[in-house]
Amino acid sequence: MASEQTFGAVLRNRDFLKLYIGQLGSGIGDRLHQMALLGVILQVHGIANVSETARLMFFATLPVLLFSPLAVAWTDRWSRKLTMAAADFLRAGFAFAIPLIRHVDPSVQALYGVVFVMGALATFHGPARLAAMPRITEPRLLMAANSLSNSSGAVAGLLAIPVAGWVVQVLGPNPCFVIDGFTFLFSGLLITLIARSLRPERNEERPGEKGSTLRDMKAGVTYTLAHREALLLVLSGAVFALVGGLLLVEVLGFATAQLRLAALGVGLLVGAGGLGMAAGLFLVSQSQRLRHLASLPYLAMIAMGFCIATVVLTLSPWLAGMAMIGVGAMAGMASVPADTRLQEIVPDMRRGGVFSVKQLLAAMAFLFALWLQFGTHLLHELPPSNVLAGLGALCAAGGATLYGLHRAAAQNRTT
């Protein structure tokens, strides 16, 4: 009953409902887009080539590293509603262009440019959404709102990935790209209908200052470094991104090379992770104890490491899927509380900057993970199962380190 009341209160907020439905629609499009890209790789290489998959993901993430400083200034000065809507409309146009590009050049390399541009637009959309959330919903409902917002990706995965796998196998990748374009149009239209003004609050400390991109970026970094709790939460995002950059590519390699799964089977395995994330998000949003557990992001990261290691203990797709449910659940319990806590402790005038710093560090970690897979021979000699086992140990160790720093900081505050 409590969960129904909490989620019901959030969903009765019409502005949040518009944002959520739009996210759900574009999330379905994103999953179709991802499976379509995998389908392109399968058409060209015959298997889920790890190096090619990593290169595509590299070009999709590189814009975060390049454009995060500009996103800081944009998010903390201009309308966040306009930013999100414009990003969606422009991404729709580029999604529609992909089948035309493939008609001229069917190679994977032909998609690097459009994937880069769509990643650049996402660089502005993400921080704008996170920074706007406290303006859309009440503080007491912020955790539930973030859980619903983040669960849109997991729900979209459950709905779209199995269907996308079938569409790619039967019709080829192009129909998925077209559907992706329409979902972005749908999301952008709903965002324009949000009634609240999502312009950031004026900096009361220096009301007459126009500022600059470099100054805004410096302010975001300065605030993060000066506040230990915010710094640890930002660093947890970087560890999470490093693990994620290795995890997704290696799971695809493990699924196709060692489990011998086709596109539909791969989609179901990834969908199992989405199911787990939805369960983890639901649990953390409804449990009073978990909501107020400041160490939850770090403890969940430790548990996630153990779950990753168990994925490779079997060659049964069903048992691997169960392990992926655990990975997804812990991922949800690590990410949402961290974002919610940042939204609570960072003032509105600095919120976009801090989230952009978090996004920048996460992108650097993610790109480093991808570079390890296609830019070096370090991981090429190892089967995906060995890499995943080591990745589980890395994730658990990172979570344990951050947990230790968190406990030390908490003890310093009490003494």
Secondary structure, 3 states (H helix, E strand, C coil): CHHHHHHHHHHCCHHHHHHHHHHHHHHHHHHHHHHHHHHHHHHHHCCCCHHHHHHHHHHHHHHHHHHHHHHHHHHCCCCHHHHHHHHHHHHHHHHHHHHHHHHHCCCCHHHHHHHHHHHHHHHHHHHHHHHHHHHHCCHHHHHHHHHHHHHHHHHHHHHHHHHHHHHHHHHCCHHHHHHHHHHHHHHHHHHHCCCCCCCCCCCCCCCCCCCCHHHHHHHHHHHHHHCHHHHHHHHHHHHHHHHHHHHHHHHHHHHHHHCCCCHHHHHHHHHHHHHHHHHHHHHHHHCHHHHCCCCHHHHHHHHHHHHHHHHCCCCCHHHHHHHHHHHHHHHHHHHHHHHHHHHHHCCHHHHHHHHHHHHHHHHHHHHHHHHHHHCCCCCCCCCHHHHHHHHHHHHHHHHHHHHHHHHHHHHHHHC
